[in-house]
């Protein structure tokens, strides 16, 4: 599964959810969906805007982990 480590990078940059949402042009609700692992997809344009706002690479916020067996 793909894990979104957005909170980690936001903390490193000392940026609030409201500020990031405003900078990238999405609602705080949609940003929350990304942060809480609820998103099924993310547009490259949104990923680009996040990386620009946080001055990071996609690999800094996206991580692949093996799915846990049930």
Residue pairs with C-beta under 8 A, 6 or more apart in sequence:
1 64
1 65
1 66
1 67
2 62
2 63
2 64
2 65
3 37
3 62
3 63
3 64
3 65
4 34
4 35
4 37
4 39
4 42
4 61
4 62
4 63
5 60
5 61
5 62
5 63
6 31
6 34
6 35
6 50
6 61
7 35
8 61
9 54
9 56
9 60
9 61
10 16
10 17
10 20
10 54
13 54
13 55
13 56
15 53
15 54
17 28
17 31
17 32
17 35
18 28
20 31
20 50
20 53
20 54
21 27
21 28
21 30
21 31
23 49
23 53
24 31
24 46
24 49
24 50
24 53
25 49
26 46
33 39
34 42
47 58
47 62
50 56
50 61
51 57
51 58
51 60
51 61
54 60
54 61
